[in-house]
Amino acid sequence: MNLTVEIRAKPEKYHELYQTLQALLPTMRAEDGCHESRIYRDVEDGEVFFLSVHWEAAANLEHYMRSVSGSALLGAVDLLSETARFRIDKDAPWENINTLKRMRKGA
């Protein structure tokens, strides 16, 4: 399953957001079931980043979201983003980031 998170940085926070996302990649990649993770920057709108992660199964994503690294990711989104949304697989609709936050809580 492919998770894509679109994050629009707050004004003047894009460097900090990018550095934070980069710092989280090694821990994310070490998680069971993470096959690949990458960060992309929108070439037309430099304030927008995409975090793309290929997970073996939904359970692996749920485990990550409950981890310290998952908490750091959501914290960075809260502190450094103007807006954030995600989708599972490319044909799925975009969802509010709060759905990932609820996953963290086990709801």
C-alpha positions as CSV (number, residue, x, y, z in Angstrom):
1,M,0.0,0.0,0.0
2,N,1.2,3.5,-0.8
3,L,0.8,6.4,1.6
4,T,1.2,9.9,0.2
5,V,1.1,12.9,2.5
6,E,0.9,16.3,1.0
7,I,2.2,19.0,3.3
8,R,2.1,22.8,2.7
9,A,4.7,24.4,4.9
10,K,3.9,27.5,6.9
11,P,5.5,30.6,5.4
12,E,9.2,30.7,6.1
13,K,9.1,27.1,7.6
14,Y,9.8,25.0,4.4
15,H,13.5,24.5,5.3
16,E,12.7,23.4,8.8
17,L,9.9,21.1,7.5
18,Y,12.2,19.6,4.9
19,Q,15.0,19.0,7.4
20,T,12.6,17.4,9.8
21,L,11.2,15.1,7.2
22,Q,14.7,14.1,6.1
23,A,15.6,13.3,9.7
24,L,12.6,11.0,10.0
25,L,13.3,9.0,6.9
26,P,16.0,6.6,8.3
27,T,13.7,5.6,11.2
28,M,10.8,5.2,8.9
29,R,12.8,3.0,6.5
30,A,13.9,0.8,9.5
31,E,10.3,0.0,10.4
32,D,9.0,-3.5,9.6
33,G,7.0,-3.4,6.4
34,C,8.5,-0.1,5.0
35,H,9.7,-0.9,1.5
36,E,10.5,2.6,0.4
37,S,10.1,6.2,1.6
38,R,10.9,9.4,-0.2
39,I,10.3,13.2,0.0
40,Y,9.4,15.3,-3.0
41,R,9.1,19.0,-3.4
42,D,6.5,20.5,-5.7
43,V,8.5,22.2,-8.6
44,E,5.7,24.7,-9.2
45,D,5.0,25.5,-5.5
46,G,8.1,25.1,-3.4
47,E,6.1,25.4,-0.2
48,V,4.6,21.9,-0.8
49,F,6.2,18.6,0.0
50,F,5.1,15.1,-0.6
51,L,6.1,12.2,1.7
52,S,5.6,9.0,-0.2
53,V,5.9,5.7,1.7
54,H,5.3,2.2,0.4
55,W,4.1,-0.1,3.3
56,E,3.7,-3.8,3.0
57,A,0.3,-3.7,4.8
58,A,-2.0,-1.4,6.7
59,A,-0.9,-2.9,10.0
60,N,2.7,-1.7,9.3
61,L,1.4,1.8,8.8
62,E,-0.7,1.7,11.9
63,H,2.3,0.4,13.9
64,Y,4.5,3.3,12.6
65,M,1.8,5.9,13.4
66,R,1.9,4.7,17.0
67,S,5.7,4.8,17.2
68,V,7.8,7.7,18.5
69,S,8.8,8.5,14.8
70,G,5.1,8.5,13.8
71,S,4.4,10.9,16.7
72,A,7.3,13.1,15.5
73,L,5.9,13.2,12.0
74,L,2.5,14.3,13.2
75,G,4.1,16.8,15.5
76,A,6.1,18.3,12.6
77,V,2.9,18.5,10.5
78,D,1.2,20.3,13.4
79,L,4.0,22.8,14.0
80,L,5.3,23.5,10.5
81,S,2.5,23.0,8.1
82,E,-0.3,25.3,6.9
83,T,-2.3,22.4,5.5
84,A,-1.8,18.6,5.3
85,R,-3.7,15.8,3.7
86,F,-3.0,12.2,2.7
87,R,-4.2,9.3,0.6
88,I,-3.7,5.6,0.5
89,D,-2.9,4.6,-3.1
90,K,-3.0,6.9,-6.0
91,D,-6.7,6.4,-7.0
92,A,-8.0,7.0,-3.4
93,P,-9.5,10.4,-2.5
94,W,-7.4,12.8,-0.4
95,E,-8.3,12.7,3.3
96,N,-7.8,15.1,6.2
97,I,-4.6,14.5,8.2
98,N,-6.8,14.0,11.3
99,T,-7.6,10.5,10.1
100,L,-3.9,9.6,10.6
101,K,-4.0,11.2,14.0
102,R,-6.9,9.0,14.9
103,M,-5.0,6.0,13.7
104,R,-2.3,6.9,16.2
105,K,-4.9,6.8,19.0
106,G,-6.2,3.5,17.8
107,A,-9.6,4.9,17.0
